[in-house]
Amino acid sequence: MDIKIDAQVMSSAGKKVGKLQGIVVDPDARVVSHVVVRKGRLVPCDRIVPFEDIARCGDDIVELEADAD
């Protein structure tokens, strides 16, 4: 799965959540564990989202499995 910094992050309902600001890597497992979503219209502050909550990535868009809550 390719993840691009500054990709638009969308909810499962298709609403803009924010932009991908960074990733968090588990140093022991050497895998991405979370992504950092920069605040947007629906998210009043930056959020750290578990990697498993990502449904799809592509074309500069990251879609979350859940809605913007």
CORTA-V946454 format. One line per field, one symbol per residue. phi: phi as a letter, one per 30 degrees, with the letter a starting at -180 (. if undefined). burial: I if it has 16 or more other ideal C-beta (glycine too) atoms within 10 Angstrom, else O. Layout:
# CORTA-V946454
phi = ???
burial = ???
This chain:
# CORTA-V946454
phi = .dbcdiddccdddicdclbdcabccddddhbdcbbccdebdccdbdbcceeddddablhibccddcddd
burial = OOOOOOIIIIIOOOOOIIIIIOOOOOOOOOOOOIIIIIOIOIIOOOIOIOIOOIOOIOOOOIIIOOOIO
